[in-house]
Amino acid sequence: MDTTSRAYTYFICMVGAFGGLLFGYDWVVIGGAKPFYEAYFGIGSSPSDQGLAMTVALIGCMFGALTVGWLADRMGRKKLLTLSSIVFLLSAWFTGAVHGFHMFLIARFFGGVGIGLASGLSPMYIAEVAPASIRGRMVSLNQMMIVIGILAAQIVNWLIARPMSAGMTEAAIAQSWNGQMAWRWMFWVPMIPSGIFFVLSLFIPESPRWLQMRERKDEISVEKEKGSLSALFSKRYTTALLLGVFIAVFQQWCGTNVIFNYAQEIFQQAGYEIGDVLFNIVVTGIANLVFTIVALYTVDKVGRKPLMLLGAGGLCLIYAILGTCYYLHVTGVGMIVLVVLAIGCYAMTLGPCTWVLISEIFPDKVRSVGVSTCTFVLWIGSSTLTYTFPFLNRSLGSYGTFWIYAAVCTVGFIVFSTKLKETKGTLLK
């Protein structure tokens, strides 16, 4: 591949991954906005409303993920990328503009639809346009953009929110700048990258594999098999489907993502005040980005399976130690170090490798619906993880919750060591 071709490949893959930036931002911004919109809407004393506000976007994610395969086969990958940018733009404006809690939930739902579309479509498109020799690196760009979006949300939340004195009541927070406007601007900021994504999406080519499949419309027998759920659930693809579903669910149930969604609670229980918490969140975001960049250079050299084993085994050990520290009431910088280690381990292994694997293990005929199905169950896993954490944390304490995540990672390590095959360098079929 000459320099010009390589640069062009990087460009179209970067644009394809742009939805990941918006995905990451929208997914995490709610964590920083949480104490302020809760005060504004008066739901601080309602765990059910708090949980609903955090999970409704994930329901939208499931809807978007469930439909992305069907839409991608009929509209094409490029048009759907453009559509997802519009969904992100409108939902960002709507979320920040609402004044009622129910309208807030509707806006968050449509933001989730955009995330669901992007999360399934971006790795699919990149896998289909990237050469096999660098496919892992290119698909990992999607995870890097997600991480950049996460870090951007953390920095924006930190910069926009004004300092608050300890012990402020919900009513006082509701009447403050943070309660009235800060959370709105947190949601409005991604309107800018959404517009950029829309413009850039107009200048990328359609997936050549989708064009080839479209040209084979006259081959009725092939076309019927392609993209159909009945074909995906046939005996021929059972192994790939079960493995893809497990990988997708495990990426969420391994527990790392609760750190992003409930960072404030996690750090406060480790002995930090809210001002220090926001800074610590930014530190974790930087660590997430640094280790994701490491993954770009290791995924095509080390391979997918070794990295998945490292991620599952490493997180098991870290969570076991973290849970023990919570049990012994350890506080201070050591807890930050453990959280950063967990994020770093995840960022260079399970985070990017999941998207690479689910885009590689399915053949052309069922890739779109296979990736769609795996992304759908990924968001089911994410929603259950996000919704159950507050209840687990209250009933078992932080120590018990992280011990459970350690046990889940043990199961993942066993499955990956016995069932996962290496896909590095293989040609898509």
Secondary structure, DSSP 8 states (H G I E B T S, - for coil): --HHHHHHHHHHHHHHTHHHHHHHHHHHHHHHHHHHHHHHHT-TT-HHHHHHHHHHHHHHHHHHHHHHHHHHHHH-HHHHHHHHHHHHHHHHHHHHH--SHHHHHHHHHHHHHHHHHHHHHHHHHHHHHS-GGGHHHHHHHHHHHHHHHHHHHHHHHHHHS----TT--HHHHHHSHIIIIIHHHHHHTTHHHHHHHHHHHTTS---HHHHHHHHTTT-HHHHHHTT-HHHHTSGGGHHHHHHHHHHHHHHHHTSTHHHHHTHHHHHHHTT--HHHHHHHHHHHHHHHHHHHHHHHHHTTTT-HHHHHHHHHHHHHHHHHHHHHHHHTT--SHHHHHHHHHHHHHHHTTHHHHHHHHHHHSS-HHHHHHHHHHHHHHHHHHHHHHHHHHHHHHHHHHHHHHHHHHHHHHHHHHHHHHHH----TT----
